[in-house]
Amino acid sequence: MPFHTVLLDLDGTLIDHFEAIHRCHAQVRRHFGLLEPTREEVRRSVGGGLENALRRLLGPEHADKVAAGLAVFREHWDGTMLDDVTLLPGALELLAGMQAGGVHSAVLTNKHAGSARLICTHLGMDPYLAGVFGAGDTPWLKPDPRFTRHALGTLGSDAASTLLVGDSPYDVQTAQAAGIPIWAVPTGTHTEAELLAAGADRVLPDLAALLVQLQQA
């Protein structure tokens, strides 16, 4: 395969965790006596880290509630996050295929690192992953290139031989900031047109198609 290392986003790329995410944001809104957010409102708010998502969903008029909202979210999240998380179609096949092709795969996510690692273990991804990097592992989040460089340094990899796979403009920005190519899939928060407009190098319909492209590259 043409890459030594592939960094993969988690939510919307390898897993579907949206029901749990929406449920916890709804819990926060109810806690403050506010209307529950729609699924579309949550979908458009996630990707830049939990605090930023809460800030968007609470709105500027409730900015003083973000810190308390984080505590409410995390308490509900810790008790329910494994209830309905699933692998997206082709996820394990992609990871296994890349491993068979000599590629080192790792997760690079803005999800809390402890949650991300627990979920990867729960869904059977650990045997195929060289690392899982998430929020709290460093002071940075995607798209800050220092977060990507930390992951690559830990893996013993470099940007010249790395590909990033994701589902959102945050992932496109992350790759561009780090100087690595980005192949995207419209299986999460954004459409093919939005990903192309954001600057993705390729947009594949799903993970199975992405694996074929890697094998043929």
Backbone hydrogen bonds, N-H to C=O, Kabsch-Sander energy under -0.5 kcal/mol:
donor,donor_aa,acceptor,acceptor_aa,energy
4,H,161,S,-2.0
5,T,161,S,-2.0
6,V,104,H,-2.5
7,L,163,L,-2.8
8,L,106,A,-2.9
9,D,165,V,-2.7
12,G,15,I,-2.8
13,T,10,L,-1.5
14,L,10,L,-2.4
15,I,10,L,-2.2
16,D,86,T,-3.0
17,H,15,I,-0.6
21,I,17,H,-1.9
22,H,18,F,-3.0
23,R,19,E,-2.5
24,C,20,A,-1.9
25,H,21,I,-2.1
26,A,22,H,-2.6
27,Q,23,R,-1.7
28,V,24,C,-1.8
29,R,25,H,-2.2
30,R,26,A,-2.5
31,H,27,Q,-2.2
32,F,28,V,-1.3
33,G,30,R,-1.9
34,L,29,R,-3.1
42,V,38,T,-2.0
43,R,39,R,-2.7
44,R,40,E,-2.1
45,S,41,E,-0.5
45,S,42,V,-1.3
46,V,42,V,-1.4
53,A,49,G,-2.0
54,L,50,L,-2.7
55,R,51,E,-2.3
56,R,52,N,-2.1
57,L,53,A,-2.5
58,L,54,L,-2.5
59,G,55,R,-1.6
62,H,59,G,-2.0
63,A,60,P,-1.3
65,K,62,H,-2.1
66,V,63,A,-1.2
69,G,65,K,-2.7
70,L,66,V,-2.3
71,A,67,A,-1.4
72,V,68,A,-2.0
73,F,69,G,-2.8
74,R,70,L,-2.6
75,E,71,A,-2.0
76,H,72,V,-2.0
77,W,73,F,-3.0
78,D,74,R,-2.7
79,G,75,E,-0.9
80,T,76,H,-0.8
80,T,77,W,-1.0
81,M,77,W,-2.3
83,D,80,T,-2.0
86,T,16,D,-1.8
88,L,14,L,-2.8
91,A,88,L,-2.1
94,L,90,G,-2.4
95,L,91,A,-2.4
96,A,92,L,-2.8
97,G,93,E,-2.5
98,M,94,L,-2.5
99,Q,95,L,-2.2
100,A,96,A,-2.4
101,G,97,G,-1.3
102,G,99,Q,-1.6
103,V,98,M,-2.8
104,H,4,H,-2.9
105,S,103,V,-0.6
105,S,128,Y,-0.5
106,A,6,V,-2.0
107,V,131,G,-2.1
108,L,8,L,-2.6
109,T,133,F,-2.7
113,A,135,A,-2.6
116,A,112,H,-2.7
117,R,113,A,-2.6
118,L,114,G,-2.1
119,I,115,S,-2.6
120,C,116,A,-2.4
121,T,117,R,-2.1
122,H,118,L,-2.6
123,L,119,I,-2.2
124,G,121,T,-1.4
125,M,120,C,-2.7
126,D,120,C,-0.7
128,Y,125,M,-2.0
129,L,125,M,-0.6
129,L,126,D,-1.4
130,A,105,S,-3.8
131,G,105,S,-0.6
133,F,107,V,-2.9
135,A,111,K,-2.3
136,G,138,T,-0.7
137,D,134,G,-2.0
144,D,141,L,-2.3
147,F,144,D,-1.4
148,T,144,D,-1.0
149,R,145,P,-2.7
150,H,146,R,-2.0
151,A,147,F,-2.0
152,L,148,T,-2.6
153,G,149,R,-2.8
154,T,150,H,-2.3
155,L,151,A,-2.0
156,G,152,L,-0.9
156,G,153,G,-0.5
157,S,152,L,-2.9
161,S,158,D,-1.2
162,T,159,A,-1.6
163,L,5,T,-2.0
164,L,181,P,-2.2
165,V,7,L,-2.8
166,G,183,W,-1.3
171,D,168,S,-0.8
172,V,168,S,-1.6
173,Q,169,P,-2.9
174,T,170,Y,-2.2
175,A,171,D,-2.4
176,Q,172,V,-2.6
177,A,173,Q,-2.5
178,A,174,T,-1.5
179,G,175,A,-1.0
179,G,176,Q,-0.6
180,I,175,A,-2.4
183,W,164,L,-2.3
184,A,202,R,-3.1
185,V,166,G,-2.1
187,T,185,V,-1.0
190,H,167,D,-0.7
195,L,191,T,-2.3
196,L,192,E,-2.5
197,A,193,A,-2.4
198,A,194,E,-1.6
199,G,195,L,-0.8
199,G,196,L,-0.9
200,A,195,L,-2.3
201,D,182,I,-1.7
202,R,182,I,-1.3
204,L,184,A,-2.7
207,L,89,P,-0.5
210,L,206,D,-1.7
211,L,207,L,-2.3
212,V,208,A,-1.8
213,Q,209,A,-2.1
214,L,210,L,-2.2
215,Q,211,L,-2.4
216,Q,212,V,-1.7
217,A,213,Q,-1.3
